[in-house]
Amino acid sequence: MKLYKNLKIRLKFIICFGIISILVFLLGAMGIKTINLTNNNYKTSINSNNQAVTMGIEIIEDVTNLRITAFNHVTNINANTEAKIKSDMKEAYDIAKNDMEEYLTIIKNKNIRGSRDQEIEIVNSIIKSLDEYYNGFLKYVDATVEGDAERVQQLDEQLT
């Protein structure tokens, strides 16, 4: 301690300035490291959500295609067109359901500490609604071909 007291003021200032400079440098380096770490985590988060968002957009397109297929066929249902209509609907339904199940798998894989539980629940609900719509439309086609107007009206109300 006597050594420090015996130093000239100029040297004391230089020593203090050196210590403060080292501390500021360390603090800056730690800040830069933290910012880089945060940036990398942000990029990872964006990239992982990008796949889910892209799949979400595809699902909207697929479900819309299913509804358009049903709408296009609803006016010309008869015994001659029944097989073609069911085939077209099955194809559109399979595409939509497969994409939804793939999306559900992506979401489940990214479900860290229950962060996406609500989204998983919503997707499961949408898959259930998709199944109900598809099966209801098939019943609608059958009822129309059979000429059961009352059942057709009930099914039409359920599907819209």
C-alpha positions as CSV (number, residue, x, y, z in Angstrom):
1,M,0.0,0.0,0.0
2,K,2.9,2.3,0.7
3,L,4.2,1.7,-2.8
4,Y,0.9,3.2,-4.2
5,K,1.0,6.2,-1.8
6,N,4.6,7.0,-2.8
7,L,3.7,7.1,-6.6
8,K,3.3,10.4,-8.3
9,I,-0.2,11.6,-9.1
10,R,0.4,11.3,-12.8
11,L,1.3,7.6,-12.5
12,K,-1.7,7.0,-10.2
13,F,-4.1,8.5,-12.8
14,I,-2.4,6.4,-15.5
15,I,-2.9,3.2,-13.4
16,C,-6.6,4.1,-12.6
17,F,-7.2,4.9,-16.3
18,G,-5.6,1.6,-17.3
19,I,-7.8,-0.4,-14.9
20,I,-11.0,1.5,-16.0
21,S,-10.0,0.9,-19.6
22,I,-9.6,-2.8,-19.0
23,L,-13.0,-3.0,-17.2
24,V,-14.7,-1.0,-20.0
25,F,-13.2,-3.3,-22.6
26,L,-14.3,-6.4,-20.8
27,L,-17.8,-5.0,-20.4
28,G,-18.0,-4.2,-24.1
29,A,-16.7,-7.6,-25.1
30,M,-19.3,-9.3,-22.8
31,G,-22.0,-7.0,-24.4
32,I,-21.0,-7.9,-27.9
33,K,-21.0,-11.6,-27.0
34,T,-24.5,-11.4,-25.5
35,I,-25.8,-9.5,-28.6
36,N,-24.3,-12.1,-30.9
37,L,-25.9,-14.9,-28.8
38,T,-29.3,-13.2,-28.8
39,N,-29.0,-12.6,-32.6
40,N,-28.2,-16.3,-33.2
41,N,-31.2,-17.4,-31.0
42,Y,-33.4,-14.9,-32.9
43,K,-32.3,-16.3,-36.3
44,T,-32.9,-19.9,-35.1
45,S,-36.4,-18.9,-33.9
46,I,-37.3,-17.2,-37.2
47,N,-36.0,-20.1,-39.2
48,S,-38.0,-22.7,-37.2
49,N,-41.2,-20.6,-37.4
50,N,-40.7,-20.0,-41.1
51,Q,-41.3,-23.7,-41.8
52,A,-44.4,-23.7,-39.7
53,V,-45.8,-20.5,-41.4
54,T,-45.1,-21.9,-44.8
55,M,-47.0,-25.1,-43.9
56,G,-49.8,-23.0,-42.5
57,I,-50.2,-21.2,-45.8
58,E,-50.2,-24.5,-47.7
59,I,-52.9,-25.8,-45.4
60,I,-55.1,-22.8,-46.0
61,E,-54.7,-23.4,-49.7
62,D,-55.4,-27.1,-49.4
63,V,-58.6,-26.6,-47.3
64,T,-59.8,-23.9,-49.7
65,N,-59.2,-26.3,-52.6
66,L,-61.3,-28.9,-50.8
67,R,-64.1,-26.4,-50.4
68,I,-63.9,-25.3,-54.0
69,T,-63.9,-28.9,-55.2
70,A,-67.1,-29.5,-53.2
71,F,-68.7,-26.2,-54.5
72,N,-67.9,-27.0,-58.1
73,H,-69.5,-30.4,-57.9
74,V,-72.5,-29.6,-55.8
75,T,-74.7,-28.5,-58.7
76,N,-74.2,-31.6,-60.8
77,I,-74.5,-34.5,-58.4
78,N,-76.2,-37.6,-59.9
79,A,-75.6,-41.3,-60.3
80,N,-73.3,-40.8,-63.3
81,T,-71.0,-38.3,-61.6
82,E,-71.1,-39.8,-58.1
83,A,-67.8,-41.8,-58.5
84,K,-65.9,-38.9,-60.1
85,I,-67.1,-36.4,-57.4
86,K,-66.1,-38.8,-54.6
87,S,-62.8,-39.4,-56.2
88,D,-62.0,-35.6,-56.6
89,M,-63.1,-35.0,-53.0
90,K,-61.0,-37.9,-51.7
91,E,-57.9,-36.5,-53.6
92,A,-58.4,-32.9,-52.2
93,Y,-59.2,-34.3,-48.7
94,D,-56.1,-36.5,-48.7
95,I,-53.8,-33.6,-49.7
96,A,-55.3,-31.3,-47.0
97,K,-55.2,-34.0,-44.3
98,N,-51.6,-35.0,-45.1
99,D,-50.4,-31.4,-45.0
100,M,-52.3,-30.8,-41.7
101,E,-50.7,-33.9,-40.1
102,E,-47.3,-32.9,-41.3
103,Y,-47.8,-29.4,-39.9
104,L,-48.9,-31.0,-36.6
105,T,-45.7,-33.0,-36.5
106,I,-43.6,-29.9,-37.0
107,I,-45.5,-28.1,-34.2
108,K,-45.1,-31.0,-31.9
109,N,-41.4,-31.2,-32.6
110,K,-41.1,-27.5,-31.7
111,N,-43.2,-27.7,-28.6
112,I,-40.7,-26.8,-25.9
113,R,-42.0,-26.8,-22.4
114,G,-45.6,-26.7,-23.6
115,S,-45.1,-23.4,-25.6
116,R,-47.3,-24.7,-28.5
117,D,-49.9,-26.8,-26.7
118,Q,-52.7,-24.4,-27.6
119,E,-51.6,-24.4,-31.3
120,I,-51.5,-28.3,-31.2
121,E,-55.0,-28.3,-29.8
122,I,-56.3,-25.9,-32.5
123,V,-54.7,-28.0,-35.3
124,N,-56.2,-31.2,-33.9
125,S,-59.6,-29.4,-33.8
126,I,-59.2,-28.3,-37.4
127,I,-58.3,-31.9,-38.5
128,K,-61.5,-33.1,-36.8
129,S,-63.5,-30.4,-38.6
130,L,-61.9,-31.4,-41.9
131,D,-62.9,-35.0,-41.3
132,E,-66.4,-34.1,-40.4
133,Y,-66.7,-31.9,-43.5
134,Y,-65.4,-34.5,-45.8
135,N,-67.6,-37.3,-44.4
136,G,-70.6,-35.0,-44.4
137,F,-70.1,-34.1,-48.0
138,L,-69.9,-37.8,-48.9
139,K,-73.2,-38.3,-47.1
140,Y,-74.6,-35.3,-49.0
141,V,-73.6,-36.8,-52.3
142,D,-75.2,-40.1,-51.3
143,A,-78.4,-38.4,-50.2
144,T,-78.6,-36.4,-53.4
145,V,-78.1,-39.5,-55.6
146,E,-80.8,-41.3,-53.5
147,G,-83.1,-38.3,-54.0
148,D,-83.6,-37.8,-50.2
149,A,-84.4,-34.1,-50.2
150,E,-85.0,-33.8,-46.5
151,R,-81.6,-35.4,-45.7
152,V,-79.9,-33.3,-48.3
153,Q,-81.3,-30.1,-46.7
154,Q,-80.1,-31.3,-43.2
155,L,-76.7,-32.1,-44.5
156,D,-76.5,-28.8,-46.4
157,E,-77.3,-26.9,-43.2
158,Q,-74.6,-28.8,-41.3
159,L,-71.9,-28.3,-43.9
160,T,-72.4,-24.6,-44.3
